[in-house]
Amino acid sequence: MFIIAILLTIFLRETINTEKTDFVMDTIMTIKAKGLASKNATEKAFDRTREIEARMTAHNIHSDISTGMLHSDTKSVIERGLYFSEKSGGLFDISIKPLVDLWDIQSANPKVPNSVDIKKAMSLVDYKKVKIEGYKIILPQGMSIDLGAIAKGYAADEATQVLRDNGIKDAIVDIGGDVVVIGNKKIGIQNPLGVATGEYMGIIEATDCAVVTSGSYERNFVQDGKQYHHILNPFTGYPSDNGLISATIIGKNSMDADAMATIVFMMGENGLEFAKKMGVQAMTIDKNNIVHTTGDFSLVITDDKFKLEEK
C-alpha cells in the first residue's frame, strides 16, 4: 500500500494541471502550472500580482506612485528603473508619464498632440530629478512616474517565485507578453504583422528564464495614414521610429528583460549591441521583416514572411 501511495502521488504530481486567465495590471495574465499544489499556488500568484498592481499603478490615487510613500516592492522597481534609465542614457525614462498622459494612446479616440504641448510635456521628463529619501519619492512640481515598462516584468517574476515557493516545478506565467517559464518550454514570439494576440512568427526554446517582447504592434492608432504606437521617445516626444517593429529579450528575470526590450526596441540597429553588452540574448525584427539575433538560443521561424539575417 505504501508503494502504491507513492506511485499515486507521483502520478498526480505529473498529471494535475491548472490554468487560469484574468485581467490584471491592465492586461491579460495567464498562468499554466502542473502539480498537486498548482491550483492553490496559482491563486496565490494572482493575489501577489494584484498586490503589486495596487502599489504601482499610475491610475489609482491610493497607490505608492500617487501618494509618494513607497512599499519595498515599489522602491525596488523604481531603483531598478532608474538604473536602466542611466544605462540607456535616458532613452528609457521612468518619469515619462507626462508624455504618456498627453498621448493617451489607450483612450477611445487617441490623436497626435500639438507640438507645443509635446514640448511642455518633454520638459517634465528627466529621470535625474527623481529622488528617493528612505521610502518616499521626491519629484519636482508637475513631474510624475510611470512604471509600465518594468512593473509587469517584476510582477511576472514575483508570481513565478510564489509558484516555486509552493513546490511548482513546471509552469508558465504570462503577463501581457512578459513570459517566465519554470522548466523547459517552447514559447511563441508574437507576430508583429498579425491581426490578433497569440499569432506567432517563431518559437523560442526556453528553460527557467524570461522571454519578453515589445513592439509597435501592441498599442497604436493611425492618423493621416501613419501609425503611432505607445513606445515614446523622451528625446523627441513622439513614438520611437527606428526601423524596428519588435524586440525580444531572453534573460534571467522578467523585470530586467521588460526594461531591456523597450530599450533595445528604441535603439534600433544599435539595440543588439547594447543587449550583448548587458549580457542578455535578444532578437529584433526590422521593417523589412528581417530577424536579427544575438546570443545562443534556439529559434525556429514559423512564418515565411520573416527571414533570418544572413551573417
NULUM-854857 format. One record per atom (N, C-alpha, C, O, CB): x, y, z. Coordinates in steps of 0.05 Angstrom, whole numbers, plus 5000, padded with zeros to 4 digits. Glycine has a CB too. Layout:
REM NULUM-854857
XYZ...
This chain:
REM NULUM-854857
501749765000500050005000501750255000501150454987498150005024503950245015505750475016506850544989506950784981508050425037507750334975508950374948506750484929507350654912510050114937504350384931502150474914501550764919501150924901499650304919501650844945501151124952503251304940502651524931501051154983505751214941507951374930507551404900507751624889510651244936506951184886506551194858504151374850504251514830506050914847502051364866499651524861500351824864499551994849497351454880501951884885502752164889504452264866503952484857504352184915506252094856507952174833506252214809506652404794510151964828504252034805502552054782500852314783500652454762500651814780499752374806498152624809499852874805498953064793496752624836502252864815504053094813504653154784504953384776506753044828504752934768505452974739503053024722503453124699506852724730500652974732498353004714496353224722494753304705496852744714496453324746494653534754495553804742497753894747494353554785493753924726494454174712492454394720490054334724494454134682493454634723491754864729492355074709494655134703492154964758490255194698490555424680488555634688486155584691490255334650489555884691487756104698488556354682490856414679487856164728486556494672486956744658485156954670482756904676486356714628486257204674484657424685485957684676488157684665484657404716484457894680485458164673486858294697485558354717483158344662489458324695491058424717493158614705494158564683492358194734493858824719495859014711495359124683497159164666498658874711492759174678491859304654492359134629492659234607493159574650492458864633492958684611491958404618490858364640495958674604492258214600491457944605493757784618495957784607490457804579493157654640495157484654494157194653491857134659495557584683495957024646495356734645497556574660499956624656495156634616496756394676498556204689497755924682495455844685498656254720499755764673499355484669501355344687503755374684499755404638500355174705502055044724501354754727499054674723501955184752503354584734502854304737503854214764505954294773504354144715502254054778503053944804500753934823498654054819505254114815501153784845499053754865498054014877495654044881500053584888499854204881499154464893498654684873498454914880501354554912498354604847498154814826495855004829496155244823498154674800493454904836491155074838491555284860491055524855488654914844492355194884492755384906495055574900494855814906493255224932497155474888499455634882498755844861499656074863501755464872497155774842496355964821494656194833495056424826494755824799492856124851491256334864493056524880492656764879489156204882494956414894496856584909498456764891499056994897498656404926499256654867500856814848499157044837500257264834501756634825496656994832494857214823494557424845494557664839492157104814494157334870493957514892496357694895496157934900493457364918498757574892501257724893501357934871502258164875503657534892500457864847500558044825498658284829499358514823499757904799496258224840494358444845495458634867494958874866491658324854496958524886498158684907500258874895500259114902499558494928501858774876503758944862502459154846503259384845505658774845500359074832498859264815497759494832497959724824496459124801496559434855495459644872497559834881496960074886494059514896500059744885502159914894503460084872504360304877504259754908503459974848505060104827503460234804504660364787506859904815500860204804499260334783499460634785499560754806496360234785499460764761499461054760496561154758496161404755501061154736494660974760491861054755490061024780487661004778490660894733491361024804489861004829491061204849493461194854489960714840489361374860490261584878491461474904492861614919488061774885490961214909491961094934494460934930495560824949489860924946495460904905497860744900500360894910500261134916498060694870502560744912505060854920505961084901506961284909507260644922505461034875506161234855504761494859505861704855505661124827502261474868500661724871501161854898501262104899497661654870501561704919501961824946504861894951505462074967501061624967506761764937509561814941510761654964513161674969509962104946509161514978510061345001510461054990508560934981508061355025512960964992513660714978513860464995515060465016516160754964512560254986512959994997515659894986516660004965510659794990516859694998519459594989519259494960521259514945520459375007516959374952516559294924517059524905518659504887513759174921515559734910515559964892518360094892519360184871513460164900519460114915522160244917524160084900525760204886523060254946524059824902525959654887525659694857527559704842525559354894523059704848522559734819523460014809524560044788519559694813522860224825523760494818526760504816527860624797522660704838528160394835531060394835532160244811534160334799532160274861530860024804531759874780531160034755532660034736530459594779528860164755528160334732530160564728530860624706525460444736531060684750533060894748535660784738537160924724533461024776536360534746538760414736538660394706540660454692539060124749536460294695536260264666535960534652536760574629533860094659534860734666534761004655537561104650538161224629533161194674539261054670542061144668543560984646544961094630543461124695543260724647544660554628543960614599545560584581544060264634541460704595540560764567540961054560540161144538537560694565542261204577542661484572540161644571539961854558544061514546538061554586535561694587533561614566531261724565536061984585534261434548532361334528530061194542527761224534533761154508530761034562528760914580528561104604530461154618529460624589526161214609525861414630523261374645521161404634525961704618523561304671521061244686519461494692517161474702521861114712520561734687518961984691517462074666516862304663520862204701516961884648515761944622512661984624511462034603516361734603511461964647508561974650507262224638505162194625507861954679508462464640507162694627506762654597504762734586508862944632508762534584508462474555506362254550504762274532511162394543506462054567504461834564501661934567499861864552505061614585501262104587498562224592497762394569495362394561498562384618499562544558498962724535498062574511495962634499501362904528499462364504498762204480496262034485494662004467501062024473495961934510493561784518492661584497490361574488491261984524494561414489494161234466491961024472490760914454496761094459491560964498489560764505486660874506484860724511490260634531486361134501483761254501482061154477483161034459483861554502479461224478477761134456478361264430478061144408474861184463479261514431479861664406482561814409482562064411477661864400484761674408487361804410487961964386487061914364489561594415489662174389490462344367493262454373494062474396488462564361494562544352497262654355497062924369495563104359498762684328498362974392498263224406499663444389501263384371499563204434499063694395500463914381503363944392503863864415498964184384505064054376507964074383508464234408510364174423509464194360506864434414507264604438506764434463508364444482505364844438504664284463504064114486506163894489506863814511501263984483507163784467509263584468511763694481512963564498509963474440512563934473514964054485514664104514516464074530515664314470512264194522511664244550511963984566513063974588508864364554510763774556510963514570513763414571514663304592509163304556515263444550518063364549519763504571521563384582519363414522519063754577520563904597520163784625521663854644519764194597518163614628517563494654518563204656517963064675514563494659520163124636521262854636524262864640525762964623520662704609525262764663528062764669528562584693528262674716529163054674529462344688529762144710531862244731531762154754530661884699533662414722535762514741534562684763535962724784537862674725532162774760530862934780529162774800528062884818529163154767529062514795527562334813529262264837531462164834526662074798528262324860529762274885528262094904525762114906530462544899529661914917528461744937529761794963532261784966528761434929528161864983529161915010527761705029525461735035528562205020529261515037528061295053526061145036526761025016526761405079523561155044521461025029519461235019517061185017519960815047520561465011518961674999520261774974522661804972518561905019518561814953519661914928519162214926517062314933518361774904521162364918521062654916521262734886523262664873523362794933519262874876519162964848518763264846517263374863517062814832519963394827519363684822516463724814515163534806521263794800515463964818512664024811512063954782513564024763512064324815509963804778509063734751510163464741509063354722509763944732512263364753513463114744511962874757510762904778516363094752511962654743510662404753511962174739513162194718507562414748511761934752513061704741511061494731508761484741514961574761511861334713510261114702512060864700514160864686509061194673511260654714512860414715511860194696512559964699512960304743510260284676509060094658511059934642510359714633507360244639513460034638515459884622517259704639519159594628517160084607516559674665518259504681516659354703517459144712520459664695514359464711512859344733511659074726511458894742510659534742510759044701509658784692511758564695511158344704508658804663514158634688516358444690516858364719517258124724518858554678516858554737517158494765514958314775515358124790517258764782512458384767510158224775510357934765509757744780507558344766511257904741511657624730513757474746513357234751512457644700515857604753517957474769516857394797517357174806520357664773515357574809514257524836512157294835512057124853513057774848510457294814508557084812509856814808509056614819506657144788512056814792513556574788514856474814514856234819515656614767515856664830517056584855515056464874515656274889518356834868512556564874510456454890509956164882509555984899507756614887509956114856509555834847511855654856511355434866509355824816514255754854516555604863516455544893516955324902519255754856515655744908515555714937513455514945513555404967514855984950511555464927509455274933509955004919508154844916506755384925512454954912513254694902512754644872513054414863511854494917512054854857511454814828514154814813515754994816509655034818514454604797516954574781516454574751518254524735518354314789513954634743513254634715511054834711508754784719512454344705511655064698509655274696510455484676512755514668509055404723508455634667508855874650507156104662504756064668508055824621508456334666507056574675507256774652509456834643508256694702504956874643504957064621503257304629500757284632503756934595504557534632503057784638503357964614505358114612504157914664501457964596501458134573503958114556504958324546501158414582505057874553507457844536510057824552512157764541507658054517509957884578512257834595512057554605510357494623512358044619513657374594513357084600515756984617518057044611513256924573515056834638517156704654516456404654514156334659517356824683518456234650517955954649519455814672521755874678518755834622518155614683519355424702519655164687517555044680517755404729522055064684522454824667523154904639523955134634520054644668522854714621523554764593520954784577519254614578525254524581520755014562518355064547519055174519521155274515516555264561517155144501517255274475515355514475512955484479516655074452516455754470514956004472514656124445516556174431516356204491512156184437511556314412512156614414511356744433508656264403513556724394514157014393511957154377511457074354516957064381510657344389508457484377509157584349511257694344507557724394507357534330507657624303506957914301504657984304505957454283508958094296508358374295506558454271505558684271510858534294506258274252504458324229501758194233500058224216505858224203501458054255498957904260496658094267497058324274499357704282494257984264491858144270490758084297488858214306489758094249491857884311490757804337493057724356495057614347488757584334492557774382494457684402494557374402492457244401493657794430496957264403497156974403498156874376499156644375494556854409498057034355499256954330502356974333503257184342498257124306503756774325506656784329508156744303507156624284507556574349510556864302512256854278514556654281515956584262513357124271514956564305517156384311516956264339515256354355519856524307518556064344518555934370521355934382523355864368517455644367521456014407524056004422523855794443521855764457524656284435525955634446526055434468527355564492529555674490527755184459525955564514526855704538526755524563524955354565525055954543528755554580528955394604529455574628531555704629531155174602527655574647527955724672528956014667530956094678529955584691527456154651528256424644525856594636523556504637530356424621526356844628524257024620524557084590526757104580524357284636522357114577522257194548520257424546517857394551521456954530521257654538519557894537519858034510522058074500520358094560517558104498517558234472516158494474513958524486516158054451517258704461516058964459515959034429517658954414517559184475513859184421513759264393511659464387509959534404513259024377511759564363509859774354507059674350505159824347510859904329506759404349504159284344502359274369499959234366504558994334503559324392502059274417499659474421497359384423503859294441500259724422498159934426498760154406500860284408498060034455496960214388497560414368494960524356492760424362499260294346495260734341492960834325494160954299496561004297491461054342492361004280493161114255491861384250489461414254492360914232493461574243492461844237493761944211496261934208492962044260492162024192493062124166494961914153496961984140494562394169494161664156495661454142498161364156499561184145496261534115498861474179501261404193500561274220498761364234503061644198502061064227501560924252503261054275505561124271502260624250501961084298503361194322502960984344500660904350502161474330505160904356504960694377505660804405506161044408506860454370505660634424505760714452508560744464508860854486504260524469510660664449513360684460514460954453515460994430515160444449514361134472515061414466518061474472519161374492513361604483519261624454522061714457522061974472521062174463523461744429523261974496523262224513524862454500524562684508524362164540526562394481528262604468526862734444527562954436530862484459524762604433523262714411520462784418519162964406523262524387519362644439516662684447514662524430512262534435515962974445515662384411513962224393514661924396516661854407514362314363512861754385513461464386516161404372516861534352511261304372517661214383520261144373519961054344518260894337521460924390521661164327521661094298524461034290526061214283520461324281525160774291527960694288528460464270530660354269529060634315526460384254526860164236526059894246526259694231529660154227525259874271524459614283521459604287520159804290525959564309520459354286517559314293517259144318515059134329516159184269519359014327519258874353522058804363523958794347517558624350522258764389524758684401524058484423522258534439526358934413525658264424525158054444527758014460529958004449524257794431527457994487529657944504529257674518527057604527529958164526531357514519531457264534533357304557535757324553532257014516532357314582534157374604533457214629531657054629533957674611534957264650534657114675532157194690530857024703537057164693531357444688528857534701527257724684528357844665529557674728524657734689522857884672522958184676522558334657520057784676523558274700523758564705525858684688525358884674524358614735528258574688530458684671529758644642530258824626533058544678528758414634528058364606525958554596525958634573527158074603524058634614521958814607523159084599522559194578519958854630524859194616526159454611527959424586527959604569527859544635529459204584531359174562529959154535530959254515533058924566527559024534526059004509525359284499525459334475523558834513524459454517523759734509526259874499526160014479522559884533528459854514530959994506531959894479532660064462533059954528532159634475533159524450531359614427532359674406533259214452528759604431526959694410527459984402527660054379523959664420527860164422528260444416531060494404531360694390527860604441532960324411535660364400535960284371537860354357537660214417534060134360534160064332536459874326536959684341534260304315537959944306540159774297542459744317544059564316541359874271542559924337544559914358543659754382545159704401545260194367541159664381539959524404541259264411541659204435537159484400541959104391543058844396545858864409546558704426543258684371547359064401549959104413549659184442551259094459551559324398547659344448547159414476546259164492547259134515544859634478544559004481543758754494546158574500546358464522541658604477547858554481550258384484551958494507553058344523551858374458552258754508553858894529552658844556554058814576554059194523549958834557548558794582548258494590547258434611545758914581549258314573549358034580546757884576546257684590550158004607545057974557542557834552542457754523543757874506540158014559540857554517540357464489538057624478536157694493539857164488538157684453536057854441535457794412537157674398536858144444533157874404532257844376530658084368528958174383530557584372531258204345529658424335528558364307529758194293531358684334526358494300525258464273525058744262523858924274522458324274526258784238526159054226523759084208522258894203528759114211523459324196521159384180521159234153519159224139520959674174523359104147523558934123523058644130523358464113526258964110522158594155521558324165524058144167523857894166519558194147526358274170528858124174529258084204529058274219531258264161529957844212530357774240533357784246534957654233529157494247534057934267536857964276537057854304535257884320537758264275539257714310539557584336542357634348544257674333538957294334542457614374545057604388544757404411542757404425545957884398546757234415546557034435546056754423545556724400544357104455546256554440545956284431543356164442543256054464548356104441541256194427538656074435537355954410537956014387536856294448535455774416534155624395531755784384529855834399533255354405531755854359529555994346528755854321530455794304530356294340526255794318525155674294523055874283521055924295523855394299523555984259521656174247519456004233520055834217523156354226516956064240514755904230513056054209511155934198512955824253513656304205512156474185514156554163516056684168510856724199513556464139515456514117515656804108517156874090514756344094514056984120514357264114516857384127517857594120511957424124517957234147520357324161522857154154522656914150519857304192525057294151527557164144529757234164529957454173528357234115531457034170533657074188535857224173536557164150534656814200537057424187539257574175541557394167542257214182540257784195542657444144544957294136547457424147547957664143545157284105549057264162551457374175553957274162556157344170551457294205
